[in-house]
Amino acid sequence: MMRTPDGHGRLELSKFHHPAAVAGPHNAPVNTLGIGRIMFAVDDIDAVVARLQARGAELVGEIVQYGNSHRLCYMRGPEGVLVALAQPLVSG
């Protein structure tokens, strides 16, 4: 169980030991139905992407900017789970 940095939420990460996990479609697209992805807000998307790539994650597509609101990307972890990253942009 992980607590979010603000202390208001928790996230449970689990792995099935029994029964054995059943493999789903490997490298499914980001719009596949089901809970195959999770999104995190980050302060520095470039640093987080670099850190995840050093640990075996792959960038899916590229980092994009959504208007003047966010920079966004998808990463695929070693087990095929998609992780979305969102960096809010500060208007100034």
mmCIF file of the C-alpha atoms, coordinates in Angstrom:
data_MODEL
# 
_entry.id   MODEL 
# 
loop_
_atom_site.group_PDB 
_atom_site.id 
_atom_site.type_symbol 
_atom_site.label_atom_id 
_atom_site.label_alt_id 
_atom_site.label_comp_id 
_atom_site.label_asym_id 
_atom_site.label_entity_id 
_atom_site.label_seq_id 
_atom_site.pdbx_PDB_ins_code 
_atom_site.Cartn_x 
_atom_site.Cartn_y 
_atom_site.Cartn_z 
_atom_site.occupancy 
_atom_site.B_iso_or_equiv 
_atom_site.pdbx_formal_charge 
_atom_site.auth_seq_id 
_atom_site.auth_comp_id 
_atom_site.auth_asym_id 
_atom_site.auth_atom_id 
_atom_site.pdbx_PDB_model_num 
ATOM 1  C CA . MET A 1 1  ? 0.000   0.000   0.000   1.00 0.00 ? 1  MET A CA 1 
ATOM 2  C CA . MET A 1 2  ? 1.387   3.390   -0.994  1.00 0.00 ? 2  MET A CA 1 
ATOM 3  C CA . ARG A 1 3  ? 0.211   6.741   0.327   1.00 0.00 ? 3  ARG A CA 1 
ATOM 4  C CA . THR A 1 4  ? 0.030   9.666   -2.091  1.00 0.00 ? 4  THR A CA 1 
ATOM 5  C CA . PRO A 1 5  ? 2.438   12.547  -1.383  1.00 0.00 ? 5  PRO A CA 1 
ATOM 6  C CA . ASP A 1 6  ? -0.400  14.779  -0.180  1.00 0.00 ? 6  ASP A CA 1 
ATOM 7  C CA . GLY A 1 7  ? -1.404  12.152  2.398   1.00 0.00 ? 7  GLY A CA 1 
ATOM 8  C CA . HIS A 1 8  ? -5.045  12.056  1.216   1.00 0.00 ? 8  HIS A CA 1 
ATOM 9  C CA . GLY A 1 9  ? -5.023  8.923   -0.917  1.00 0.00 ? 9  GLY A CA 1 
ATOM 10 C CA . ARG A 1 10 ? -3.636  5.424   -1.046  1.00 0.00 ? 10 ARG A CA 1 
ATOM 11 C CA . LEU A 1 11 ? -2.751  3.109   -3.899  1.00 0.00 ? 11 LEU A CA 1 
ATOM 12 C CA . GLU A 1 12 ? -2.543  -0.639  -3.547  1.00 0.00 ? 12 GLU A CA 1 
ATOM 13 C CA . LEU A 1 13 ? -0.189  -2.555  -5.795  1.00 0.00 ? 13 LEU A CA 1 
ATOM 14 C CA . SER A 1 14 ? -0.687  -6.296  -5.836  1.00 0.00 ? 14 SER A CA 1 
ATOM 15 C CA . LYS A 1 15 ? 0.602   -9.394  -7.563  1.00 0.00 ? 15 LYS A CA 1 
ATOM 16 C CA . PHE A 1 16 ? -1.232  -12.712 -7.792  1.00 0.00 ? 16 PHE A CA 1 
ATOM 17 C CA . HIS A 1 17 ? 0.727   -15.712 -6.540  1.00 0.00 ? 17 HIS A CA 1 
ATOM 18 C CA . HIS A 1 18 ? -2.229  -18.116 -6.616  1.00 0.00 ? 18 HIS A CA 1 
ATOM 19 C CA . PRO A 1 19 ? -3.968  -18.723 -8.893  1.00 0.00 ? 19 PRO A CA 1 
ATOM 20 C CA . ALA A 1 20 ? -1.294  -18.042 -11.462 1.00 0.00 ? 20 ALA A CA 1 
ATOM 21 C CA . ALA A 1 21 ? -1.725  -14.848 -13.438 1.00 0.00 ? 21 ALA A CA 1 
ATOM 22 C CA . VAL A 1 22 ? -3.174  -15.187 -16.928 1.00 0.00 ? 22 VAL A CA 1 
ATOM 23 C CA . ALA A 1 23 ? -1.397  -13.185 -19.587 1.00 0.00 ? 23 ALA A CA 1 
ATOM 24 C CA . GLY A 1 24 ? -3.498  -10.713 -21.515 1.00 0.00 ? 24 GLY A CA 1 
ATOM 25 C CA . PRO A 1 25 ? -2.673  -9.193  -24.862 1.00 0.00 ? 25 PRO A CA 1 
ATOM 26 C CA . HIS A 1 26 ? 0.933   -8.005  -24.778 1.00 0.00 ? 26 HIS A CA 1 
ATOM 27 C CA . ASN A 1 27 ? 1.451   -4.373  -25.795 1.00 0.00 ? 27 ASN A CA 1 
ATOM 28 C CA . ALA A 1 28 ? -2.274  -3.627  -25.956 1.00 0.00 ? 28 ALA A CA 1 
ATOM 29 C CA . PRO A 1 29 ? -3.069  -0.113  -27.224 1.00 0.00 ? 29 PRO A CA 1 
ATOM 30 C CA . VAL A 1 30 ? -3.665  2.663   -24.673 1.00 0.00 ? 30 VAL A CA 1 
ATOM 31 C CA . ASN A 1 31 ? -7.434  2.689   -25.370 1.00 0.00 ? 31 ASN A CA 1 
ATOM 32 C CA . THR A 1 32 ? -7.973  -1.022  -24.546 1.00 0.00 ? 32 THR A CA 1 
ATOM 33 C CA . LEU A 1 33 ? -10.917 -1.577  -22.191 1.00 0.00 ? 33 LEU A CA 1 
ATOM 34 C CA . GLY A 1 34 ? -10.156 -2.556  -18.609 1.00 0.00 ? 34 GLY A CA 1 
ATOM 35 C CA . ILE A 1 35 ? -7.803  -1.345  -15.929 1.00 0.00 ? 35 ILE A CA 1 
ATOM 36 C CA . GLY A 1 36 ? -4.548  -1.665  -17.788 1.00 0.00 ? 36 GLY A CA 1 
ATOM 37 C CA . ARG A 1 37 ? -3.228  1.768   -17.012 1.00 0.00 ? 37 ARG A CA 1 
ATOM 38 C CA . ILE A 1 38 ? -2.830  4.303   -14.224 1.00 0.00 ? 38 ILE A CA 1 
ATOM 39 C CA . MET A 1 39 ? -1.989  8.021   -14.345 1.00 0.00 ? 39 MET A CA 1 
ATOM 40 C CA . PHE A 1 40 ? 0.276   10.030  -12.067 1.00 0.00 ? 40 PHE A CA 1 
ATOM 41 C CA . ALA A 1 41 ? 0.739   13.783  -11.823 1.00 0.00 ? 41 ALA A CA 1 
ATOM 42 C CA . VAL A 1 42 ? 4.452   14.642  -11.863 1.00 0.00 ? 42 VAL A CA 1 
ATOM 43 C CA . ASP A 1 43 ? 6.441   17.838  -11.408 1.00 0.00 ? 43 ASP A CA 1 
ATOM 44 C CA . ASP A 1 44 ? 9.110   17.093  -14.063 1.00 0.00 ? 44 ASP A CA 1 
ATOM 45 C CA . ILE A 1 45 ? 7.942   14.684  -16.769 1.00 0.00 ? 45 ILE A CA 1 
ATOM 46 C CA . ASP A 1 46 ? 11.334  14.589  -18.515 1.00 0.00 ? 46 ASP A CA 1 
ATOM 47 C CA . ALA A 1 47 ? 13.120  13.487  -15.326 1.00 0.00 ? 47 ALA A CA 1 
ATOM 48 C CA . VAL A 1 48 ? 10.478  10.852  -14.532 1.00 0.00 ? 48 VAL A CA 1 
ATOM 49 C CA . VAL A 1 49 ? 10.590  9.446   -18.082 1.00 0.00 ? 49 VAL A CA 1 
ATOM 50 C CA . ALA A 1 50 ? 14.394  9.200   -17.916 1.00 0.00 ? 50 ALA A CA 1 
ATOM 51 C CA . ARG A 1 51 ? 14.244  7.479   -14.519 1.00 0.00 ? 51 ARG A CA 1 
ATOM 52 C CA . LEU A 1 52 ? 11.630  4.961   -15.722 1.00 0.00 ? 52 LEU A CA 1 
ATOM 53 C CA . GLN A 1 53 ? 13.495  4.248   -18.968 1.00 0.00 ? 53 GLN A CA 1 
ATOM 54 C CA . ALA A 1 54 ? 16.631  3.476   -16.935 1.00 0.00 ? 54 ALA A CA 1 
ATOM 55 C CA . ARG A 1 55 ? 14.560  0.801   -15.167 1.00 0.00 ? 55 ARG A CA 1 
ATOM 56 C CA . GLY A 1 56 ? 13.244  -0.832  -18.346 1.00 0.00 ? 56 GLY A CA 1 
ATOM 57 C CA . ALA A 1 57 ? 10.051  1.130   -19.088 1.00 0.00 ? 57 ALA A CA 1 
ATOM 58 C CA . GLU A 1 58 ? 9.382   2.166   -22.677 1.00 0.00 ? 58 GLU A CA 1 
ATOM 59 C CA . LEU A 1 59 ? 7.941   5.457   -23.859 1.00 0.00 ? 59 LEU A CA 1 
ATOM 60 C CA . VAL A 1 60 ? 4.793   4.836   -25.946 1.00 0.00 ? 60 VAL A CA 1 
ATOM 61 C CA . GLY A 1 61 ? 4.752   7.485   -28.640 1.00 0.00 ? 61 GLY A CA 1 
ATOM 62 C CA . GLU A 1 62 ? 6.146   10.779  -27.405 1.00 0.00 ? 62 GLU A CA 1 
ATOM 63 C CA . ILE A 1 63 ? 5.661   13.411  -24.742 1.00 0.00 ? 63 ILE A CA 1 
ATOM 64 C CA . VAL A 1 64 ? 2.965   15.787  -25.982 1.00 0.00 ? 64 VAL A CA 1 
ATOM 65 C CA . GLN A 1 65 ? 1.620   19.111  -24.797 1.00 0.00 ? 65 GLN A CA 1 
ATOM 66 C CA . TYR A 1 66 ? -2.128  19.401  -24.275 1.00 0.00 ? 66 TYR A CA 1 
ATOM 67 C CA . GLY A 1 67 ? -2.868  23.055  -24.911 1.00 0.00 ? 67 GLY A CA 1 
ATOM 68 C CA . ASN A 1 68 ? -1.531  25.273  -22.138 1.00 0.00 ? 68 ASN A CA 1 
ATOM 69 C CA . SER A 1 69 ? -2.642  22.787  -19.501 1.00 0.00 ? 69 SER A CA 1 
ATOM 70 C CA . HIS A 1 70 ? -0.392  19.704  -19.321 1.00 0.00 ? 70 HIS A CA 1 
ATOM 71 C CA . ARG A 1 71 ? 2.479   17.750  -20.829 1.00 0.00 ? 71 ARG A CA 1 
ATOM 72 C CA . LEU A 1 72 ? 1.432   14.102  -21.137 1.00 0.00 ? 72 LEU A CA 1 
ATOM 73 C CA . CYS A 1 73 ? 2.858   10.716  -22.105 1.00 0.00 ? 73 CYS A CA 1 
ATOM 74 C CA . TYR A 1 74 ? 2.351   6.982   -21.726 1.00 0.00 ? 74 TYR A CA 1 
ATOM 75 C CA . MET A 1 75 ? 5.012   4.567   -20.514 1.00 0.00 ? 75 MET A CA 1 
ATOM 76 C CA . ARG A 1 76 ? 4.802   0.776   -20.702 1.00 0.00 ? 76 ARG A CA 1 
ATOM 77 C CA . GLY A 1 77 ? 6.305   -1.098  -17.780 1.00 0.00 ? 77 GLY A CA 1 
ATOM 78 C CA . PRO A 1 78 ? 7.978   -4.512  -17.874 1.00 0.00 ? 78 PRO A CA 1 
ATOM 79 C CA . GLU A 1 79 ? 4.675   -6.321  -17.225 1.00 0.00 ? 79 GLU A CA 1 
ATOM 80 C CA . GLY A 1 80 ? 2.921   -4.389  -20.006 1.00 0.00 ? 80 GLY A CA 1 
ATOM 81 C CA . VAL A 1 81 ? 0.956   -2.088  -17.688 1.00 0.00 ? 81 VAL A CA 1 
ATOM 82 C CA . LEU A 1 82 ? 0.547   1.405   -19.090 1.00 0.00 ? 82 LEU A CA 1 
ATOM 83 C CA . VAL A 1 83 ? 1.482   4.319   -16.872 1.00 0.00 ? 83 VAL A CA 1 
ATOM 84 C CA . ALA A 1 84 ? 0.327   7.762   -17.936 1.00 0.00 ? 84 ALA A CA 1 
ATOM 85 C CA . LEU A 1 85 ? 2.241   10.795  -16.703 1.00 0.00 ? 85 LEU A CA 1 
ATOM 86 C CA . ALA A 1 86 ? 0.830   14.300  -16.567 1.00 0.00 ? 86 ALA A CA 1 
ATOM 87 C CA . GLN A 1 87 ? 2.861   17.405  -15.778 1.00 0.00 ? 87 GLN A CA 1 
ATOM 88 C CA . PRO A 1 88 ? 0.674   20.450  -15.092 1.00 0.00 ? 88 PRO A CA 1 
ATOM 89 C CA . LEU A 1 89 ? 1.981   23.567  -16.823 1.00 0.00 ? 89 LEU A CA 1 
ATOM 90 C CA . VAL A 1 90 ? 2.296   26.691  -14.755 1.00 0.00 ? 90 VAL A CA 1 
ATOM 91 C CA . SER A 1 91 ? 0.937   29.800  -16.438 1.00 0.00 ? 91 SER A CA 1 
ATOM 92 C CA . GLY A 1 92 ? 2.887   32.844  -15.645 1.00 0.00 ? 92 GLY A CA 1 
# 
